[in-house]
Amino acid sequence: MTRRIVLFFFLMSSFVSVGQQMVNHQLIARNLGEKEMHDGIVLRTFGFAQSFSEQPSIPGPTLYANEGDSVVLDLFNVSQGAPHTIHLHGLDVNQENDGVPHLSFEVHHMEHGYYYFVAPHPGTYFYHCHVVSTIHVQAGMYGVFIVKPADGSNITWDGGYPYSQDKLYTMSEIDPLWHEDSVMEHDHDTTQTIHEVSIPEYHPSYFLVNGQSEQQLLEPDIALQTAKEEVSFLRMANIGYLANRVTFPEELNAKIISTDGRPIVNPEISDTLWISPGERYGVLIEPIVDLIDSIEISYVNMNTLTSEDIQYVPVLVSGTNGLNEVLIKRPFELYPNPSADQFYIKSFGQAYDCIKIYDAMGRLVHIENHDNTEKKSININLAEGIYKVEILLSQCVLDTLKWIKR
């Protein structure tokens, strides 16, 4: 026993050099999580938690380290089912700690698995289970690992861009059929390196930002709140199976500065960002005016190049307080939704003078002036699909709503 303790101490002493910090994270893998969706439907999930008292969350806990820190990840598997691993997606680690089962190791029920690495350059990375990863990632076994500069300061990297706040937006989707027991309770043969599991064709019906969707995105912890000329760093990450087309209000002056944890040599100022599955981008914003608007996130099928859904993250740029009150209740309501050729807009007494409707590709397809009625009826003949409805006053966007035409 004494020899083992001495050997362990020697290994840890070699692992941590002068000036570094030891960072320990424990993740508990569980196969019996639950996720309540925006419409009240409760789905079974897999996931990671950091204590036995909490449900596995989607995404999993965000993990942090500073550049140069020596990191130990302790994966404790209490799933009573398939083994799990932690794959460090995008991080520069050796093969033994990469989390691909047949190249490193699996962690079985009631076992601990340990991953050791030194945090590389600052950036935004994923961690996820790599056992039957197509299913386990969809089930919820993923999260984000953020590496900050060595001193932990609000700067993108050594010699990079300073910022006042950073916000993480992780996009994903859920197909409820993939969360049924017939898929999630799959057999696992530990003698095979490739596992074959029968799954239905992927048709997601929930489209998530930080695990939330629709009216849940109005919550203050998701909405982007900032002030004029304040610099914010947005970490945009896609762990879903669809591509994301992110459209920023042009007043934010969005600048794309990094991708997959690496600085972009020639940063691009653009209000549109495409993010493929598994990619992460860093975006700086510095708004120039007070603003109530939204970041539009379109979920695009890469086979058909059609948008399957659009989610809106509220944006509030102001030097005043009381912004949470704006988020709790939207100033306008659109119903019924979905609908055929007619829907209504209720204004709750809010004045507006114009309505603009855009299709999923961002093309203006309809414009209509307001007739000062409290409940505005819109009659329009358009193809089935997803549309963005903008409500304006003196060309200023007061609210952005999603309408599904069926």
N, C-alpha and C positions, 0 to 999 in steps of 0.2 A: 504494500500500500504506500509506504514512504517513497519507494522508487517511482511510483506512478505520479505522486504529487510533485516530486522534484522535476520529473520529465514534463509534466503539464506546465509548471512554472517556467521552465526553460523555453518551451514552445511559445508561451504567451509573451515572455520577455523578448524573444526574437521577433515576434509579430508586431509589437509596439515599439517604435523607436522614439527618440527624444523629440518632444514638440508635438507628438500626435496624441489624440484622444482615443480611448477605447469606447466604442458605441455598441451597445447591446440592444437588440430587438428580438422579442418573441412573437411569433405568429402561431395561433392555434387553428389548425385546419379542421373544419366541421362540415358534415354532409347533411345536416338537418336544420338549415336556416330557413327563414321565411322573409318574403319581401312584399310589402303592400304597395300596389301600384297607385297611380293617380286617380283611377276610377274605383278604388276599393277592392279590386281583385287581389287575392293573396296567392303568391306563387312560392313553390319550394325552391330553395337555392342551396348551393354550396358556398363556402366563403372562408375568409380569415377573420379572426378576432384577436384581441390582445388580452382578454380575460374571459373566464368561464361565465361571468355574469352578463355578458353582452352578446347580442345576436351578431352573427357574421354580417358585415355591411357590404353594400355594393356602391362604389368600389370598396376594397379593403382599406385598412388604415394607411394614411400617407406616412411614409417613413423618411427620416431626415438624417443626413450626416454632412460634415464639412470635408472639403477636399483634404486628402491626406489622412483622414481618420481611419483607424483600424476597426472594421465592422464585423460583428458576430451576429448572424441571424440564426435563431433557434426555432426550428419548425417542430411543433408538437402536434402529432396527428391523433385526433380523437374521433375520427370519422366513422369507425366501425364498418368500413367498407373498403373502397379502393385506396391504394397508397397515393401519396401526393409528393410533390417537390416544389421548390422555388426556383424558377428560371429568372435570372436577372437580365431582363430584356434591354439591350443597349449598353449595359455596363461592361467595362473591360475587365473580366475576371478569367481565371484559368479554367480549363475544362472540368476539373474535379469539382468546382464550385458553381458550375453553369446551370445545373438543375435539369439537364436532359437525362432521363432515367438510365438508358442503356450506356451512356457515356460517363455518368457520375454515380448516382445512387438514388434509390427510392426510400421514402419514409413510410413505414407501415403503422397500422393501428397501435396506439399507446407507445409509440417510439418517438425519440427525438432525433432530428437530423440537424447538423450544424454546417453553416456556410461561412467561410472566412474570406475576406478580401479587404484591400485598401481602397477607400473611396477615390475614384479617379477625378478627372476634371469636372467642374460644376456643370450641371445640366438636369434635365427631367427624364426619368427612365421608368420603365414598367417592371413590376415583378408579377409572375403568374405561375400557376401550376402547369407543368409540362407532361403530366400523365393524361393520356387521351385528351390533349389540350383543346381540341376543337369543342368538346363537350364541357370540360371543366372550366374553361375561360367563360363560355356562354353561361355556365351555371353561377358564376360570380367570383371565381377564384383569381382575382387580379387586384392590383393596386398600383400606386405610384411611389417611386423612390426618388427623392430630390436631394441632389448634392449641391451645397452652397460653397462659396469661397472659403478658404482656410480659416478666415477670421469670422465667418458667419455673417458678414455684413450684407446690406441690401445693394449688391452690385452683381451684375450678371455673371462675370468671371473676372479674374485678375486683369486689370487694365480695361475692363468692359464698361458697361453702361450702369450708372447709379439709378435707383428707382425708389419711390416712396412706399409702394405696396406691390405684392405679387398675388395673383389669383390663378388658381388651378381649375381648368375645365377639362374633364375627362368624358369623352363621348363613347357611347356603346348602345346596343339594342338588346331586346329580349323577344324571343319567339316562345310563347307559352307552351307550345307542343314539346319543345326541347326541355321543359321543366317538369314534365310528367315522369312518374316513377319508371315507366317503361323505358325511358331513355337514361335517366339518371342512375337507376339501379343496374347498370350494365355489369356483365361479368368481367373479371380482370385476371388474366393468366400471367403469372409472374415469370413463366418460362419463355414468354414471347416478347420480342422487342417492338413489334408492331401489333396494335390491338385493333380489331375490326368490330365496330359497333354500328348497328342499323339505326339510322336517324331519318326523320322526315325532311323533306325539302325545306330550306330555311325561308320563312316568311315572318319577319319580326312585326309585331304590332305595338311595341313600346319602344320609344326612342329617347334615350336618356342623356342628360348632362349631369355629371356628378351623382348618378343614380336616381335623378328626379326628372320629371317631365310635366308638360302642360302647366296647370296653375301652380304646381309646386315650385316652378322656376321663379315665382314672384317673391320667394323667401329672401330676406336680406343677406343670408350667407351665400347665396348664389348670385344675386344681382350684382352688377358692377357699379359701385358708387365711388366717385372721385370728384376732383375739382378742376377748374380751368388751370391749364399749364402745369398740372401735377403729372408726373411720369409714373405709369403703372406697368408692371411686367406681367403679361398674360402667358401662362403655360398651357398650351392647347395640345391635347393628347387624344388619340383615337385608338381604342382597344376593341372596337366593334368589327363587324364583317362587311359593313358598307363604307364607302368613302364619305368624307364630310366636305362640303363647300361652305366655308365660313365667310359671311359678309359683314364687315364692320361699317358703322356709320362713318362717312368720310370726315366728319368733324373730329373724330378721334385721332386722325393722322397716324394710322396704324403702320408700324415699320416691322417687317419680318427680319429678325436678326440672328436666329439660330435654328438648327434642325438636328434632331436626334442627338442632342447634347454637344453639338459642334457649332462654333460661330460661323455665320455666313460671311464670306469674304466681302461681298458687295451687298449689304443689306438692301432690301426692296421695300419701298413705300407703296403699299397697295391696300385697297379695301376688300380684297378677296384672297382667301387662302384655301387651298385644297390640301386635305390631310388624308392619306391612305391608311388602311388598317396597320396598326403598330407604330405609326409615325408620331413624333412629338415636335412641336414648333414653339419657339419663343417669339413673342410679339410685344413690342413696346407701343404704348399709346400715350399721347400728350394732347388732350382735347383743347380746343381754342375758344369754345363758347359753352354757355350753359345749355344743357341738352336733356331731353327725355326721349329716349329712343330704345332700340334693342339691337343686340348682335343676333343675326339670323344664321342658324345652323341647319343646313339641308343635308339629308341622309340619302346618298345617291347610290343606286344599284350599279355596280361596275360592269355588269353584263349588258344592261339595257341603256345605261347612262340616264335613267329617269330618276327623279327625286321621289322617294317613297314617303318622306315626311319632312316637316320643317318645325324646328323648335326655336323659341325666342328667349334670349337672356336679356332681361331689362338692363338698360344703361341710364344712370342718373349722374349728370355732371352739374354740380352746383356748389356754391360756397355756403349754403344755408343748411340748417338742421331740419329735422322732421322728415327726412327722405323715406324712412321706413313706412310712414303713413301712406305714401304714394304707392308703395309696393304691395301693401296688404290688400288694397282694393283697386282694381283697374277702373279708369274713368269711363270705359265703354264696355259693352257686352254684345256679342254676336250670337244669334240663335235663330232657328235650330241649326245644329252643327254636328254631323254632316247634314246636308240638305240637297235638294234638287236644284231648281232654277230660282228659288227665292229664299232670302233670309232677312232678318231684321237686325238693326243696330240700335241698342238702347243707350242713350247718352247720359242718363242720371243728371240732367240739367246742365251738362257741360256744353259750351258753345263750340261749334266747328263749322267749317264752310265747304269742305270737299272730302270726297272719298276716292282713293285710287286703289285699283286691284291689279296685282302682278301675278303672273304664272310662276311655276316652279323654276323656270330658267331666268327669272328676273325681268321678264318683258311686261311692260304696261299693257293690259288688255281691256281696261275699262276705267273711266273717270266719270264722276257724277257729283254735281253740286248738292249741297244740303238745303232742304226746304224749311228748316227751322221747326220741324216736328220733333217731339220727344222720342218717338219710336219710328225710325226710318226704315221703310221697306225697300229692299234692293231686288229688282227683277232683272236677271241677266242670263243669257243662253251661252254657256261655255261647256267645253268638254270636261269629262270627269277628271279629277285631279286635285292637287293641293294648291291653294292660292294664298297670297299675302294681301291683307286688306289694311291699307294705311288710312288713318283719319287725321286730317290736317286742319290747321287754322292759320291763315296767312302764310301758307307754304311751310309752316313748322309742323312736324309730325308729333301729334299728341299721343297716339297709341298705335300699336301694330298688332293685328289679330290674324289668326290662321282660320281659313275656311276650307273645308273639305267638300268638294262637289261630287255627288254620287247620283 
